[in-house]
Amino acid sequence: MYSNTDFKTKKALKEAVKNGPVPCHQPGPFGPAVEDGSHSCEGPHYPKPHSWYATVEVKDGKIVEVTR
């Protein structure tokens, strides 16, 4: 799963979530909608190599908390 914004670092995602929910999506055949609950998020977006991973809480299609 990805945040709609292509964050370069996990720290940048955490800072953005502190300022409010961050929209997200699931590429490929399982998306684009993301169900409420705990999910793994990765970045930066494909085709760049992923350099960070996070566990996030999603509500109403938006990341509301970075838990790990």
DSSP file (Angstrom, degrees, kcal/mol; ACC not computed):
  #  RESIDUE AA STRUCTURE BP1 BP2  ACC     N-H-->O    O-->H-N    N-H-->O    O-->H-N    TCO  KAPPA ALPHA  PHI   PSI    X-CA   Y-CA   Z-CA
    1    1 A M              0   0    0      0, 0.0    41,-2.0     0, 0.0     2,-0.3   0.000 360.0 360.0 360.0 146.7    0.0    0.0    0.0
    2    2 A Y  E     -A   25   0A   0     23,-2.7    23,-2.7    39,-0.2     2,-0.2  -0.914 360.0-120.4-124.0 150.4    1.2    3.5   -0.7
    3    3 A S  E     -A   24   0A   0     39,-0.3    21,-0.3    -2,-0.3     4,-0.1  -0.606  35.0-117.8 -75.0 152.8    0.3    7.0    0.5
    4    4 A N  S    S+     0   0    0     19,-3.0     2,-0.4    -2,-0.2    20,-0.1   0.856 102.6  69.7 -63.9 -32.6   -1.0    9.1   -2.3
    5    5 A T  S    S-     0   0    0     18,-0.5     2,-1.7     1,-0.1    -2,-0.3  -0.707  92.2-126.3 -83.6 136.0    2.0   11.5   -1.8
    6    6 A D        -     0   0    0     -2,-0.4     2,-0.2    -4,-0.1    -2,-0.1  -0.586  32.5-166.6 -85.3  81.0    5.3    9.9   -2.7
    7    7 A F        -     0   0    0     -2,-1.7    -4,-0.1     1,-0.1    38,-0.1  -0.468  17.2-151.6 -71.2 137.0    7.2   10.4    0.5
    8    8 A K  S    S+     0   0    0     -2,-0.2     2,-0.3    35,-0.1    -1,-0.1   0.759  78.1  26.8 -78.2 -26.3   10.9    9.9    0.3
    9    9 A T  S  > S-     0   0    0      1,-0.1     4,-1.4    43,-0.0     5,-0.1  -0.935  72.4-123.5-137.0 158.4   11.2    8.8    4.0
   10   10 A K  H  > S+     0   0    0     -2,-0.3     4,-2.6     1,-0.2     5,-0.2   0.853 114.1  59.9 -64.8 -35.8    9.2    7.2    6.7
   11   11 A K  H  > S+     0   0    0      1,-0.2     4,-2.4     2,-0.2    -1,-0.2   0.895 102.1  52.1 -59.7 -41.0    9.9   10.3    8.8
   12   12 A A  H  > S+     0   0    0      2,-0.2     4,-2.0     1,-0.2    -1,-0.2   0.885 109.3  49.8 -64.5 -38.4    8.3   12.5    6.2
   13   13 A L  H  X S+     0   0    0     -4,-1.4     4,-2.4     2,-0.2    -2,-0.2   0.937 109.9  50.7 -63.3 -46.6    5.2   10.3    6.3
   14   14 A K  H  X S+     0   0    0     -4,-2.6     4,-1.7     1,-0.2    -2,-0.2   0.908 110.4  49.4 -58.0 -43.7    5.1   10.6   10.1
   15   15 A E  H  X S+     0   0    0     -4,-2.4     4,-0.8     1,-0.2    -1,-0.2   0.901 110.6  50.2 -63.2 -41.6    5.3   14.4   10.0
   16   16 A A  H >< S+     0   0    0     -4,-2.0     3,-0.8     1,-0.2     4,-0.3   0.901 108.2  52.2 -64.2 -41.2    2.5   14.6    7.4
   17   17 A V  H >< S+     0   0    0     -4,-2.4     3,-1.2     1,-0.2    -1,-0.2   0.831 100.9  62.0 -66.4 -31.6    0.2   12.4    9.5
   18   18 A K  H 3< S+     0   0    0     -4,-1.7    -1,-0.2     1,-0.3    -2,-0.2   0.815 104.5  49.7 -60.6 -28.8    0.8   14.6   12.5
   19   19 A N  T << S-     0   0    0     -4,-0.8    -1,-0.3    -3,-0.8    -2,-0.2   0.468 131.4 -60.1 -90.1  -3.0   -0.8   17.4   10.5
   20   20 A G  S <  S-     0   0    0     -3,-1.2    -1,-0.3    -4,-0.3    43,-0.1  -0.707  77.2 -37.6 142.5 167.9   -3.8   15.4    9.5
   21   21 A P        -     0   0    0      0, 0.0    43,-0.2     0, 0.0    37,-0.0  -0.204  50.7-143.8 -58.6 145.6   -4.9   12.2    7.7
   22   22 A V  E     -B   63   0B   0     41,-2.0    41,-3.7   -17,-0.0    -5,-0.0  -0.959  17.5-122.7-115.0 120.0   -3.0   11.2    4.5
   23   23 A P  E     -B   62   0B   0      0, 0.0   -19,-3.0     0, 0.0   -18,-0.5  -0.247  35.6-175.6 -59.5 149.0   -4.9    9.6    1.6
   24   24 A C  E     -A    3   0A   0     37,-1.9     2,-0.3   -21,-0.3   -21,-0.2  -0.913  12.0-167.4-143.1 167.6   -3.7    6.2    0.5
   25   25 A H  E     -A    2   0A   0    -23,-2.7   -23,-2.7    -2,-0.3     8,-0.2  -0.976  21.7-128.6-152.9 162.7   -4.3    3.6   -2.2
   26   26 A Q        -     0   0    0      6,-1.5     5,-0.0    -2,-0.3    -2,-0.0  -0.965  29.5-145.8-116.3 112.2   -3.4    0.0   -3.1
   27   27 A P    >   +     0   0    0      0, 0.0     3,-0.6     0, 0.0    -2,-0.0  -0.288  58.5  24.0 -72.6 163.1   -2.1   -0.4   -6.6
   28   28 A G  G >  S-     0   0    0      1,-0.2     3,-1.4     2,-0.1    -2,-0.1  -0.376 118.4 -27.4  85.2-160.6   -2.8   -3.4   -8.8
   29   29 A P  G 3  S+     0   0    0      0, 0.0    -1,-0.2     0, 0.0    -3,-0.0   0.574 130.4  59.8 -72.4  -9.0   -5.7   -5.8   -8.6
   30   30 A F  G <  S-     0   0    0     -3,-0.6    -2,-0.1     2,-0.1    -4,-0.0   0.415 106.9 -51.3 -98.2   2.0   -6.3   -5.3   -4.9
   31   31 A G    <   -     0   0    0     -3,-1.4     3,-0.1     1,-0.1    -6,-0.0  -0.515  17.2-154.4-130.2-166.7   -7.1   -1.6   -5.0
   32   32 A P  S    S+     0   0    0      0, 0.0    -6,-1.5     0, 0.0    -1,-0.1  -0.971  99.9  66.0 -87.0 -16.3   -7.3    1.3   -5.3
   33   33 A A        -     0   0    0     -8,-0.2     2,-0.5     1,-0.0    -8,-0.1  -0.327  67.3-152.4 -68.2 146.2   -9.5    1.3   -2.1
   34   34 A V        -     0   0    0    -10,-0.2    27,-0.4    -3,-0.1     3,-0.1  -0.984  15.3-130.4-119.8 125.3   -7.9    0.4    1.2
   35   35 A E        -     0   0    0     -2,-0.5    23,-0.1     1,-0.1     2,-0.0  -0.300  34.3 -90.0 -70.5 156.6  -10.1   -1.0    4.0
   36   36 A D  S    S+     0   0    0     21,-0.1     2,-0.3    25,-0.0    23,-0.2  -0.350  86.0  56.9 -62.5 145.9  -10.0    0.3    7.5
   37   37 A G  E    S-C   58   0B   0     21,-2.3    21,-2.9    -3,-0.1     2,-0.4  -0.851  92.8 -24.3 131.6-164.9   -7.5   -1.3    9.8
   38   38 A S  E     +C   57   0B   0     -2,-0.3     2,-0.3    19,-0.2    19,-0.2  -0.688  62.1 166.8 -89.2 135.0   -3.8   -2.0   10.1
   39   39 A H  E     -C   56   0B   0     17,-2.6    17,-2.9    -2,-0.4     2,-0.4  -0.943  37.0-112.1-142.6 161.4   -1.7   -2.1    6.9
   40   40 A S  E     -C   55   0B   0     -2,-0.3     2,-0.3    15,-0.2    15,-0.2  -0.839  32.6-166.7 -94.2 135.2    1.9   -2.1    5.7
   41   41 A C  E     -C   54   0B   0     13,-3.2    13,-2.7    -2,-0.4     2,-0.3  -0.924   5.1-172.8-121.7 146.8    2.9    1.0    3.8
   42   42 A E  E     -C   53   0B   0    -41,-2.0   -39,-0.3    -2,-0.3    11,-0.2  -0.942  12.4-105.6-139.5 159.8    6.0    1.3    1.7
   43   43 A G  E     +C   52   0B   0      9,-1.9     8,-2.1    -2,-0.3     9,-2.0  -0.980  66.3  19.2-167.4 171.3    7.9    4.0   -0.2
   44   44 A P  S    S-     0   0    0      0, 0.0     8,-0.1     0, 0.0   -36,-0.1   0.694  89.6 -98.4 -64.6 174.7    9.1    5.6   -2.3
   45   45 A H    >   -     0   0    0     -2,-0.2     3,-1.6     1,-0.1    -2,-0.1  -0.212  55.3 -65.1 -64.4 148.6    6.6    4.6   -5.0
   46   46 A Y  T 3  S+     0   0    0      1,-0.3    -1,-0.1     4,-0.0     0, 0.0  -0.423 116.5  40.7 -57.7 139.1    7.4    1.9   -7.6
   47   47 A P  T 3  S+     0   0    0      0, 0.0    -1,-0.3     0, 0.0     3,-0.1  -0.971 104.3  78.8 -93.8   2.3    9.5    1.9   -9.8
   48   48 A K  S <  S-     0   0    0     -3,-1.6     2,-0.1     1,-0.1     3,-0.0  -0.432  98.7 -97.1 -65.2 146.9   12.0    3.5   -7.4
   49   49 A P        -     0   0    0      0, 0.0     2,-0.3     0, 0.0    -1,-0.1  -0.440  40.4-111.2 -66.3 136.7   13.4    0.9   -5.0
   50   50 A H        +     0   0    0      1,-0.1     3,-0.1    -2,-0.1    -5,-0.1  -0.508  39.6 171.9 -69.0 131.1   11.6    0.9   -1.6
   51   51 A S        +     0   0    0     -8,-2.1     2,-0.3    -2,-0.3    -1,-0.1   0.449  61.5  37.3-119.3  -6.2   13.8    2.2    1.1
   52   52 A W  E     -C   43   0B   0     -9,-2.0    -9,-1.9    -8,-0.1     2,-0.3  -0.993  55.8-168.5-146.2 154.4   11.3    2.4    4.0
   53   53 A Y  E     -C   42   0B   0     -2,-0.3     2,-0.3   -11,-0.2   -11,-0.2  -0.983  10.6-177.3-138.2 146.2    8.3    0.4    5.3
   54   54 A A  E     -C   41   0B   0    -13,-2.7   -13,-3.2    -2,-0.3     2,-0.5  -0.981  26.6-130.7-143.1 153.1    5.8    1.3    8.0
   55   55 A T  E     +C   40   0B   0     -2,-0.3    12,-2.2   -15,-0.2    13,-1.5  -0.935  39.9 179.7-101.0 127.9    2.8   -0.2    9.8
   56   56 A V  E     -CD  39  66B   0    -17,-2.9   -17,-2.6    -2,-0.5     2,-0.5  -0.882  30.1-127.5-130.7 157.5   -0.1    2.3    9.6
   57   57 A E  E     -CD  38  65B   0      8,-2.6     7,-2.8    -2,-0.3     8,-1.2  -0.920  27.6-159.6-103.3 131.0   -3.7    2.6   10.7
   58   58 A V  E     +CD  37  63B   0    -21,-2.9   -21,-2.3    -2,-0.5     2,-0.4  -0.914  14.2 174.8-114.6 136.4   -6.2    3.4    8.0
   59   59 A K  E >  S- D   0  62B   0      3,-2.6     3,-1.1    -2,-0.4   -24,-0.1  -0.980  73.1  -8.9-139.7 128.2   -9.7    4.9    8.4
   60   60 A D  T 3  S-     0   0    0     -2,-0.4   -25,-0.1     1,-0.2     3,-0.1   0.844 130.1 -53.1  55.8  38.0  -11.9    6.0    5.6
   61   61 A G  T 3  S+     0   0    0    -27,-0.4   -37,-1.9     1,-0.2     2,-0.4   0.657 118.2 104.0  76.8  16.1   -9.1    5.6    3.0
   62   62 A K  E <  S-BD  23  59B   0     -3,-1.1    -3,-2.6   -39,-0.2     2,-0.5  -0.982  75.1-116.7-133.1 143.4   -6.6    7.7    4.9
   63   63 A I  E     +BD  22  58B   0    -41,-3.7   -41,-2.0    -2,-0.4    -5,-0.2  -0.665  34.9 170.5 -75.2 121.4   -3.6    7.0    7.0
   64   64 A V  E     +     0   0B   0     -7,-2.8     2,-0.3    -2,-0.5    -1,-0.2   0.561  62.6  17.9-109.4 -13.7   -4.5    8.3   10.5
   65   65 A E  E     - D   0  57B   0     -8,-1.2    -8,-2.6   -47,-0.0     2,-0.7  -0.969  56.0-144.0-158.7 140.7   -1.5    6.9   12.5
   66   66 A V  E     + D   0  56B   0     -2,-0.3   -10,-0.2   -10,-0.2    -3,-0.0  -0.941  24.6 175.7-102.8 112.7    2.0    5.4   11.9
   67   67 A T              0   0    0    -12,-2.2   -11,-0.2    -2,-0.7    -1,-0.1   0.690 360.0 360.0 -94.7 -20.0    2.3    2.7   14.5
   68   68 A R              0   0    0    -13,-1.5   -12,-0.1     0, 0.0   -15,-0.1   0.336 360.0 360.0-154.9 360.0    5.6    1.2   13.6
